[in-house]
Every structure is written in C-alpha cells, then in structure tokens.
Amino acid sequence: MFSIGEFSRITGLSIKALRLYHEKGILVPGRVDDATGYRYYNHENAETARIINHLRGMDFSLSDIGEMLAGSSCGDDVVEFFEKQINVINARIERQNSIANILQMIIKNEKECKMSMQNEPFEIEEKELDTMLVAGVRFKGRYDECGNAFAKIGKTMGMNICGKAMCLYYDGDYKEEDADIEACMPVRKGKSADGINVRELSGGLCASLIHKGPYSTLSRSYEKITSYIKEKGCTTLLPCREVYIKGPGMIFRGKAENYLTEIQILIKK
C-alpha cells in the first residue's frame, strides 16, 4: 500500500486533488485507517488515477469522470477502460446521429407546414350544421384507432353510407390512451346493431376550418380556430368534429400533404 504522499508522487495528482476525488467517490483509497484517518492506496487505485489523468487532460468534468468510472469494473487497466469507453461513445454517436436525422425531418416538416399555412386558401367560417343520421362506434382509446371503427361501419352499412367519415371528440383536452371518440359516417337509413349506434347527430352553429396536410400538423389549424373562437367571445360545445374530406384510401394512401380535414367546433354566442 502507498501513503497519500507516495501515491501523489506516483500518479502526479496533488494531495488536495486526491482528497477531493475521495470525497466525490471518484478515487476511493484501498484502505483508510480508522484511528488516524490516513489514506492508503493500492495498484488498482493507481490504474484508476491514470484513467482520471487521461480524462482530465481531455477536459472531462469530475461529474463526467465519475459517471464513466461507475460503469467500469474494479481492476480495469487503462487499456480495458478506454476500449469499453470507445464502445460507449460509438453507441452514443449512433444515437446522436439518429436524433439528428429525426430533427432534420422535423425541421423539413415544420418548414413545409409553415409554408403551407402561409399559402393556405382556406379561412375560418361560421355556418349552420344540419341534423343528420349517422352510424357511429364510440370507444375509448388512441386517436389512431379510428380506422378499425370506420372499417366496421363501412362493412355493415355499405350502400347506405351517404357522406364523409368523421370523428367526434368528447374530451375538452388531449388524451394519450383513453380519449373518448366516436367514429361516424352519415347514412340514409339503418338500425343499431353489433356495437354500431345509428342515431341523429344534432346540428348547430359551428366555426369551421379546412386543414390541408397530414394529420400530424392539425395542431396549427386547431390553434387558429381556437384563437378565433376566443376572440369572438364564444363558448365551445362538445363534441368537436373532424370531417375527413380527403384522406388515405383503402388501397392507395396518397400524399399526406394533400389530405383535407374539416375541423368543426360547435359554438354558442
């Protein structure tokens, strides 16, 4: 075992630094005398000290060094340690590159969305919605689960369908997993059966805005129409509606930037 003075000479680390590293748990002596508090270091400590010296030379913080050393095995020499760190760094680089690619995609989509909104020919309008007969499947789940409900309605109602598919949203806020949703289709006639409810959907005054683009960019149009309603001093009534004027087909999905979705929010002045 080496005294702290001897270890300081061996490693090129000052006694002050060694005490600090001990306090931080980065370089814990092999033994500390209970009676005197003297620190004694061993050969494994010497290897750790060499690693610390290399890392400090690369401007790693003590926090970073502590984190890196925490993942090493006791007794790792310099070569073993840095071989492991290369693997960690390469994995981190791969993840960072993946994140960078995702960010590039987000930037591209946001630019396209902003450009589309600036050139958007559609404006908010207020209009009266007529009461209509609809076949609906109401469920609690994720927003992307509407497709199954639409397929069920389409298969059951067939030729009686007489309008665009729509979703009714009964929540006043966004829900991750348990959104209260009703997938609907206007129908000429029909009877309720097998989880499909055929009923009259009441109309009323609504604020309407047609959104052009993928569903992932609907938030901008919701922001626009919600701001309009607040500025007009109106009260919103649930459920709000999304009417899918143009969207993915059963076989060909089409270009998402050409999708047309009408947001309809019932209002009370």
BALOBA-1460 file (C-alpha; in Angstrom, 3 decimals):
// residues 269
<rec num="1" residu="m" x="0.000" y="0.000" z="0.000"/>
<rec num="2" residu="f" x="1.142" y="3.563" z="-0.672"/>
<rec num="3" residu="s" x="0.711" y="6.541" z="1.619"/>
<rec num="4" residu="i" x="-1.076" y="9.554" z="0.132"/>
<rec num="5" residu="g" x="2.266" y="11.333" z="-0.304"/>
<rec num="6" residu="e" x="3.822" y="8.380" z="-2.128"/>
<rec num="7" residu="f" x="0.713" y="7.942" z="-4.237"/>
<rec num="8" residu="s" x="0.769" y="11.628" z="-5.117"/>
<rec num="9" residu="r" x="4.315" y="11.305" z="-6.476"/>
<rec num="10" residu="i" x="3.463" y="8.094" z="-8.361"/>
<rec num="11" residu="t" x="0.353" y="9.471" z="-10.061"/>
<rec num="12" residu="g" x="1.167" y="13.161" z="-10.444"/>
<rec num="13" residu="l" x="-2.005" y="14.086" z="-8.589"/>
<rec num="14" residu="s" x="-1.774" y="16.581" z="-5.743"/>
<rec num="15" residu="i" x="-2.782" y="15.573" z="-2.228"/>
<rec num="16" residu="k" x="-5.553" y="18.197" z="-2.422"/>
<rec num="17" residu="a" x="-6.868" y="16.598" z="-5.611"/>
<rec num="18" residu="l" x="-6.699" y="13.103" z="-4.116"/>
<rec num="19" residu="r" x="-8.734" y="14.228" z="-1.115"/>
<rec num="20" residu="l" x="-11.305" y="15.828" z="-3.432"/>
<rec num="21" residu="y" x="-11.551" y="12.705" z="-5.594"/>
<rec num="22" residu="h" x="-12.080" y="10.643" z="-2.454"/>
<rec num="23" residu="e" x="-14.884" y="12.971" z="-1.301"/>
<rec num="24" residu="k" x="-16.509" y="12.724" z="-4.720"/>
<rec num="25" residu="g" x="-16.238" y="8.942" z="-4.705"/>
<rec num="26" residu="i" x="-14.156" y="9.004" z="-7.882"/>
<rec num="27" residu="l" x="-10.930" y="7.605" z="-6.429"/>
<rec num="28" residu="v" x="-11.536" y="5.814" z="-3.140"/>
<rec num="29" residu="p" x="-8.371" y="4.663" z="-1.315"/>
<rec num="30" residu="g" x="-7.807" y="0.956" z="-0.879"/>
<rec num="31" residu="r" x="-7.833" y="1.480" z="2.867"/>
<rec num="32" residu="v" x="-8.474" y="4.292" z="5.322"/>
<rec num="33" residu="d" x="-7.036" y="3.919" z="8.838"/>
<rec num="34" residu="d" x="-9.927" y="4.182" z="11.302"/>
<rec num="35" residu="a" x="-7.744" y="5.632" z="14.053"/>
<rec num="36" residu="t" x="-5.756" y="8.216" z="12.097"/>
<rec num="37" residu="g" x="-7.888" y="8.767" z="9.000"/>
<rec num="38" residu="y" x="-4.789" y="8.269" z="6.839"/>
<rec num="39" residu="r" x="-5.445" y="7.153" z="3.292"/>
<rec num="40" residu="y" x="-3.568" y="4.229" z="1.728"/>
<rec num="41" residu="y" x="-3.672" y="3.366" z="-1.969"/>
<rec num="42" residu="n" x="-3.065" y="0.168" z="-3.933"/>
<rec num="43" residu="h" x="-2.175" y="-0.777" z="-7.514"/>
<rec num="44" residu="e" x="-5.808" y="-0.749" z="-8.633"/>
<rec num="45" residu="n" x="-6.048" y="2.837" z="-7.381"/>
<rec num="46" residu="a" x="-3.004" y="3.649" z="-9.490"/>
<rec num="47" residu="e" x="-4.745" y="2.389" z="-12.646"/>
<rec num="48" residu="t" x="-7.821" y="4.473" z="-11.800"/>
<rec num="49" residu="a" x="-5.604" y="7.507" z="-11.232"/>
<rec num="50" residu="r" x="-4.049" y="7.072" z="-14.698"/>
<rec num="51" residu="i" x="-7.528" y="6.936" z="-16.212"/>
<rec num="52" residu="i" x="-8.522" y="10.105" z="-14.354"/>
<rec num="53" residu="n" x="-5.399" y="11.887" z="-15.571"/>
<rec num="54" residu="h" x="-6.190" y="10.991" z="-19.180"/>
<rec num="55" residu="l" x="-9.804" y="12.092" z="-18.845"/>
<rec num="56" residu="r" x="-8.890" y="15.354" z="-17.116"/>
<rec num="57" residu="g" x="-6.487" y="16.004" z="-19.968"/>
<rec num="58" residu="m" x="-9.456" y="15.749" z="-22.324"/>
<rec num="59" residu="d" x="-11.397" y="18.347" z="-20.268"/>
<rec num="60" residu="f" x="-13.973" y="15.922" z="-18.886"/>
<rec num="61" residu="s" x="-15.702" y="17.269" z="-15.785"/>
<rec num="62" residu="l" x="-15.490" y="15.426" z="-12.457"/>
<rec num="63" residu="s" x="-19.171" y="14.570" z="-12.874"/>
<rec num="64" residu="d" x="-18.487" y="13.009" z="-16.285"/>
<rec num="65" residu="i" x="-15.470" y="11.137" z="-14.952"/>
<rec num="66" residu="g" x="-17.466" y="9.786" z="-12.012"/>
<rec num="67" residu="e" x="-20.197" y="8.583" z="-14.376"/>
<rec num="68" residu="m" x="-17.702" y="6.890" z="-16.675"/>
<rec num="69" residu="l" x="-15.842" y="5.215" z="-13.847"/>
<rec num="70" residu="a" x="-19.108" y="3.979" z="-12.342"/>
<rec num="71" residu="g" x="-19.566" y="1.781" z="-15.396"/>
<rec num="72" residu="s" x="-16.100" y="0.238" z="-15.150"/>
<rec num="73" residu="s" x="-15.039" y="-2.860" z="-13.275"/>
<rec num="74" residu="c" x="-12.733" y="-2.670" z="-10.308"/>
<rec num="75" residu="g" x="-9.263" y="-3.528" z="-11.531"/>
<rec num="76" residu="d" x="-9.734" y="-2.408" z="-15.149"/>
<rec num="77" residu="d" x="-6.456" y="-1.105" z="-16.510"/>
<rec num="78" residu="v" x="-6.193" y="1.925" z="-18.761"/>
<rec num="79" residu="v" x="-6.452" y="-0.077" z="-21.994"/>
<rec num="80" residu="e" x="-9.500" y="-2.090" z="-20.858"/>
<rec num="81" residu="f" x="-11.234" y="1.018" z="-19.610"/>
<rec num="82" residu="f" x="-10.812" y="3.023" z="-22.800"/>
<rec num="83" residu="e" x="-11.746" y="0.061" z="-25.009"/>
<rec num="84" residu="k" x="-15.052" y="-0.043" z="-23.149"/>
<rec num="85" residu="q" x="-15.456" y="3.725" z="-23.401"/>
<rec num="86" residu="i" x="-14.939" y="3.619" z="-27.181"/>
<rec num="87" residu="n" x="-17.912" y="1.232" z="-27.419"/>
<rec num="88" residu="v" x="-19.999" y="3.528" z="-25.212"/>
<rec num="89" residu="i" x="-19.033" y="6.596" z="-27.249"/>
<rec num="90" residu="n" x="-19.710" y="4.856" z="-30.580"/>
<rec num="91" residu="a" x="-23.176" y="3.839" z="-29.340"/>
<rec num="92" residu="r" x="-23.767" y="7.413" z="-28.194"/>
<rec num="93" residu="i" x="-22.632" y="8.772" z="-31.576"/>
<rec num="94" residu="e" x="-25.016" y="6.386" z="-33.350"/>
<rec num="95" residu="r" x="-27.890" y="7.546" z="-31.152"/>
<rec num="96" residu="q" x="-26.983" y="11.225" z="-31.634"/>
<rec num="97" residu="n" x="-26.855" y="10.724" z="-35.407"/>
<rec num="98" residu="s" x="-30.293" y="9.123" z="-35.248"/>
<rec num="99" residu="i" x="-31.615" y="12.065" z="-33.232"/>
<rec num="100" residu="a" x="-30.013" y="14.497" z="-35.702"/>
<rec num="101" residu="n" x="-31.771" y="12.755" z="-38.596"/>
<rec num="102" residu="i" x="-35.096" y="12.957" z="-36.779"/>
<rec num="103" residu="l" x="-34.533" y="16.658" z="-36.078"/>
<rec num="104" residu="q" x="-33.748" y="17.253" z="-39.750"/>
<rec num="105" residu="m" x="-37.038" y="15.574" z="-40.652"/>
<rec num="106" residu="i" x="-38.925" y="17.691" z="-38.095"/>
<rec num="107" residu="i" x="-37.303" y="20.877" z="-39.446"/>
<rec num="108" residu="k" x="-38.272" y="19.914" z="-43.004"/>
<rec num="109" residu="n" x="-41.854" y="19.136" z="-41.992"/>
<rec num="110" residu="e" x="-42.180" y="22.341" z="-39.957"/>
<rec num="111" residu="k" x="-40.891" y="24.465" z="-42.832"/>
<rec num="112" residu="e" x="-43.309" y="22.810" z="-45.234"/>
<rec num="113" residu="c" x="-46.152" y="23.245" z="-42.763"/>
<rec num="114" residu="k" x="-45.411" y="26.941" z="-42.225"/>
<rec num="115" residu="m" x="-45.209" y="27.498" z="-45.960"/>
<rec num="116" residu="s" x="-48.472" y="25.628" z="-46.464"/>
<rec num="117" residu="m" x="-50.216" y="27.668" z="-43.757"/>
<rec num="118" residu="q" x="-48.975" y="30.923" z="-45.299"/>
<rec num="119" residu="n" x="-50.368" y="29.889" z="-48.682"/>
<rec num="120" residu="e" x="-53.476" y="28.293" z="-47.188"/>
<rec num="121" residu="p" x="-56.537" y="29.253" z="-49.252"/>
<rec num="122" residu="f" x="-58.990" y="28.225" z="-46.519"/>
<rec num="123" residu="e" x="-60.318" y="30.627" z="-43.903"/>
<rec num="124" residu="i" x="-62.447" y="30.159" z="-40.808"/>
<rec num="125" residu="e" x="-66.151" y="30.458" z="-41.403"/>
<rec num="126" residu="e" x="-69.231" y="30.209" z="-39.258"/>
<rec num="127" residu="k" x="-72.007" y="28.017" z="-40.583"/>
<rec num="128" residu="e" x="-75.059" y="26.043" z="-39.531"/>
<rec num="129" residu="l" x="-74.720" y="22.267" z="-39.446"/>
<rec num="130" residu="d" x="-77.867" y="20.292" z="-40.203"/>
<rec num="131" residu="t" x="-79.010" y="17.417" z="-38.041"/>
<rec num="132" residu="m" x="-78.028" y="14.192" z="-39.792"/>
<rec num="133" residu="l" x="-78.471" y="10.460" z="-39.394"/>
<rec num="134" residu="v" x="-75.162" y="8.780" z="-38.571"/>
<rec num="135" residu="a" x="-73.854" y="5.325" z="-37.786"/>
<rec num="136" residu="g" x="-71.266" y="5.569" z="-35.046"/>
<rec num="137" residu="v" x="-68.900" y="3.462" z="-32.987"/>
<rec num="138" residu="r" x="-67.953" y="5.124" z="-29.708"/>
<rec num="139" residu="f" x="-64.902" y="3.913" z="-27.823"/>
<rec num="140" residu="k" x="-62.115" y="4.973" z="-25.514"/>
<rec num="141" residu="g" x="-58.607" y="4.612" z="-26.866"/>
<rec num="142" residu="r" x="-55.977" y="6.240" z="-29.050"/>
<rec num="143" residu="y" x="-56.758" y="8.659" z="-31.849"/>
<rec num="144" residu="d" x="-55.127" y="6.384" z="-34.427"/>
<rec num="145" residu="e" x="-57.589" y="3.577" z="-33.665"/>
<rec num="146" residu="c" x="-60.463" y="5.194" z="-35.593"/>
<rec num="147" residu="g" x="-59.612" y="3.241" z="-38.751"/>
<rec num="148" residu="n" x="-60.898" y="-0.026" z="-37.293"/>
<rec num="149" residu="a" x="-64.195" y="1.614" z="-36.358"/>
<rec num="150" residu="f" x="-64.606" y="3.119" z="-39.824"/>
<rec num="151" residu="a" x="-63.935" y="-0.291" z="-41.398"/>
<rec num="152" residu="k" x="-66.611" y="-1.860" z="-39.190"/>
<rec num="153" residu="i" x="-69.176" y="0.808" z="-40.126"/>
<rec num="154" residu="g" x="-68.306" y="0.541" z="-43.819"/>
<rec num="155" residu="k" x="-68.679" y="-3.233" z="-43.827"/>
<rec num="156" residu="t" x="-72.018" y="-3.132" z="-42.002"/>
<rec num="157" residu="m" x="-73.674" y="-0.101" z="-43.583"/>
<rec num="158" residu="g" x="-72.346" y="-0.479" z="-47.108"/>
<rec num="159" residu="m" x="-74.513" y="1.319" z="-49.695"/>
<rec num="160" residu="n" x="-76.403" y="3.247" z="-47.010"/>
<rec num="161" residu="i" x="-73.370" y="5.456" z="-46.343"/>
<rec num="162" residu="c" x="-74.020" y="8.895" z="-47.831"/>
<rec num="163" residu="g" x="-71.240" y="11.211" z="-46.675"/>
<rec num="164" residu="k" x="-67.693" y="11.678" z="-45.472"/>
<rec num="165" residu="a" x="-66.290" y="9.844" z="-42.479"/>
<rec num="166" residu="m" x="-65.884" y="11.935" z="-39.341"/>
<rec num="167" residu="c" x="-64.693" y="11.634" z="-35.774"/>
<rec num="168" residu="l" x="-66.436" y="13.198" z="-32.795"/>
<rec num="169" residu="y" x="-64.187" y="14.063" z="-29.852"/>
<rec num="170" residu="y" x="-65.942" y="14.284" z="-26.497"/>
<rec num="171" residu="d" x="-62.953" y="15.370" z="-24.392"/>
<rec num="172" residu="g" x="-62.098" y="19.006" z="-23.785"/>
<rec num="173" residu="d" x="-58.395" y="18.173" z="-23.682"/>
<rec num="174" residu="y" x="-55.853" y="15.830" z="-25.279"/>
<rec num="175" residu="k" x="-55.742" y="12.238" z="-24.029"/>
<rec num="176" residu="e" x="-52.884" y="9.825" z="-24.600"/>
<rec num="177" residu="e" x="-54.586" y="6.444" z="-24.335"/>
<rec num="178" residu="d" x="-58.215" y="6.814" z="-23.241"/>
<rec num="179" residu="a" x="-59.651" y="9.507" z="-25.489"/>
<rec num="180" residu="d" x="-63.450" y="9.469" z="-25.748"/>
<rec num="181" residu="i" x="-64.018" y="9.130" z="-29.504"/>
<rec num="182" residu="e" x="-66.911" y="8.306" z="-31.805"/>
<rec num="183" residu="a" x="-66.147" y="7.321" z="-35.387"/>
<rec num="184" residu="c" x="-69.155" y="8.185" z="-37.547"/>
<rec num="185" residu="m" x="-70.450" y="8.023" z="-41.087"/>
<rec num="186" residu="p" x="-73.617" y="9.701" z="-42.395"/>
<rec num="187" residu="v" x="-76.189" y="7.101" z="-43.511"/>
<rec num="188" residu="r" x="-79.526" y="7.167" z="-45.362"/>
<rec num="189" residu="k" x="-81.053" y="4.563" z="-43.073"/>
<rec num="190" residu="g" x="-80.106" y="1.693" z="-40.804"/>
<rec num="191" residu="k" x="-80.578" y="0.103" z="-37.412"/>
<rec num="192" residu="s" x="-78.262" y="-0.094" z="-34.431"/>
<rec num="193" residu="a" x="-76.502" y="-3.452" z="-34.118"/>
<rec num="194" residu="d" x="-73.171" y="-5.079" z="-33.217"/>
<rec num="195" residu="g" x="-71.764" y="-2.041" z="-31.419"/>
<rec num="196" residu="i" x="-72.831" y="0.400" z="-34.151"/>
<rec num="197" residu="n" x="-75.238" y="3.086" z="-32.971"/>
<rec num="198" residu="v" x="-77.498" y="4.590" z="-35.646"/>
<rec num="199" residu="r" x="-78.873" y="7.898" z="-34.409"/>
<rec num="200" residu="e" x="-79.467" y="11.530" z="-35.230"/>
<rec num="201" residu="l" x="-76.467" y="13.800" z="-34.725"/>
<rec num="202" residu="s" x="-77.697" y="17.260" z="-33.781"/>
<rec num="203" residu="g" x="-76.530" y="20.223" z="-35.781"/>
<rec num="204" residu="g" x="-75.962" y="23.811" z="-34.747"/>
<rec num="205" residu="l" x="-73.773" y="26.828" z="-35.316"/>
<rec num="206" residu="c" x="-70.107" y="25.967" z="-35.733"/>
<rec num="207" residu="a" x="-66.774" y="27.521" z="-36.526"/>
<rec num="208" residu="s" x="-65.246" y="25.621" z="-39.431"/>
<rec num="209" residu="l" x="-61.746" y="25.465" z="-40.884"/>
<rec num="210" residu="i" x="-60.442" y="23.172" z="-43.603"/>
<rec num="211" residu="h" x="-56.918" y="21.931" z="-42.932"/>
<rec num="212" residu="k" x="-54.723" y="20.833" z="-45.803"/>
<rec num="213" residu="g" x="-51.873" y="18.483" z="-44.937"/>
<rec num="214" residu="p" x="-51.040" y="15.456" z="-42.802"/>
<rec num="215" residu="y" x="-52.903" y="14.774" z="-39.592"/>
<rec num="216" residu="s" x="-49.687" y="15.336" z="-37.626"/>
<rec num="217" residu="t" x="-49.890" y="19.076" z="-38.465"/>
<rec num="218" residu="l" x="-53.506" y="19.588" z="-37.397"/>
<rec num="219" residu="s" x="-52.402" y="21.385" z="-34.230"/>
<rec num="220" residu="r" x="-51.696" y="24.602" z="-36.151"/>
<rec num="221" residu="s" x="-55.246" y="24.705" z="-37.506"/>
<rec num="222" residu="y" x="-56.654" y="23.899" z="-34.057"/>
<rec num="223" residu="e" x="-54.644" y="26.801" z="-32.659"/>
<rec num="224" residu="k" x="-56.008" y="29.089" z="-35.379"/>
<rec num="225" residu="i" x="-59.664" y="28.141" z="-34.934"/>
<rec num="226" residu="t" x="-59.463" y="28.130" z="-31.119"/>
<rec num="227" residu="s" x="-57.962" y="31.645" z="-31.166"/>
<rec num="228" residu="y" x="-60.785" y="32.771" z="-33.451"/>
<rec num="229" residu="i" x="-63.458" y="31.397" z="-31.105"/>
<rec num="230" residu="k" x="-61.858" y="33.071" z="-28.078"/>
<rec num="231" residu="e" x="-61.549" y="36.392" z="-29.891"/>
<rec num="232" residu="k" x="-65.241" y="36.227" z="-30.768"/>
<rec num="233" residu="g" x="-66.111" y="35.553" z="-27.123"/>
<rec num="234" residu="c" x="-67.923" y="32.324" z="-27.970"/>
<rec num="235" residu="t" x="-68.337" y="29.204" z="-25.860"/>
<rec num="236" residu="t" x="-67.289" y="25.903" z="-27.421"/>
<rec num="237" residu="l" x="-69.606" y="22.904" z="-27.245"/>
<rec num="238" residu="l" x="-68.578" y="19.270" z="-27.269"/>
<rec num="239" residu="p" x="-68.086" y="17.093" z="-29.161"/>
<rec num="240" residu="c" x="-65.928" y="18.800" z="-31.754"/>
<rec num="241" residu="r" x="-65.700" y="17.152" z="-35.162"/>
<rec num="242" residu="e" x="-63.126" y="16.279" z="-37.760"/>
<rec num="243" residu="v" x="-64.600" y="15.561" z="-41.173"/>
<rec num="244" residu="y" x="-62.213" y="13.712" z="-43.493"/>
<rec num="245" residu="i" x="-62.875" y="15.293" z="-46.882"/>
<rec num="246" residu="k" x="-59.813" y="13.752" z="-48.491"/>
<rec num="247" residu="g" x="-57.534" y="11.225" z="-46.812"/>
<rec num="248" residu="p" x="-55.827" y="7.890" z="-47.320"/>
<rec num="249" residu="g" x="-57.752" y="5.399" z="-49.438"/>
<rec num="250" residu="m" x="-58.284" y="1.739" z="-48.682"/>
<rec num="251" residu="i" x="-55.560" y="0.719" z="-51.164"/>
<rec num="252" residu="f" x="-53.529" y="3.825" z="-52.034"/>
<rec num="253" residu="r" x="-52.647" y="6.160" z="-49.191"/>
<rec num="254" residu="g" x="-51.963" y="9.163" z="-51.421"/>
<rec num="255" residu="k" x="-49.817" y="12.124" z="-50.473"/>
<rec num="256" residu="a" x="-50.385" y="13.272" z="-46.901"/>
<rec num="257" residu="e" x="-49.721" y="16.908" z="-47.860"/>
<rec num="258" residu="n" x="-52.902" y="16.780" z="-49.970"/>
<rec num="259" residu="y" x="-55.204" y="15.467" z="-47.233"/>
<rec num="260" residu="l" x="-58.169" y="17.729" z="-46.467"/>
<rec num="261" residu="t" x="-59.712" y="17.681" z="-42.978"/>
<rec num="262" residu="e" x="-62.515" y="19.996" z="-41.898"/>
<rec num="263" residu="i" x="-62.424" y="20.944" z="-38.233"/>
<rec num="264" residu="q" x="-65.904" y="21.789" z="-36.959"/>
<rec num="265" residu="i" x="-66.353" y="23.190" z="-33.449"/>
<rec num="266" residu="l" x="-69.887" y="23.922" z="-32.302"/>
<rec num="267" residu="i" x="-70.141" y="27.341" z="-30.683"/>
<rec num="268" residu="k" x="-72.561" y="29.314" z="-28.572"/>
<rec num="269" residu="k" x="-72.524" y="33.096" z="-28.770"/>
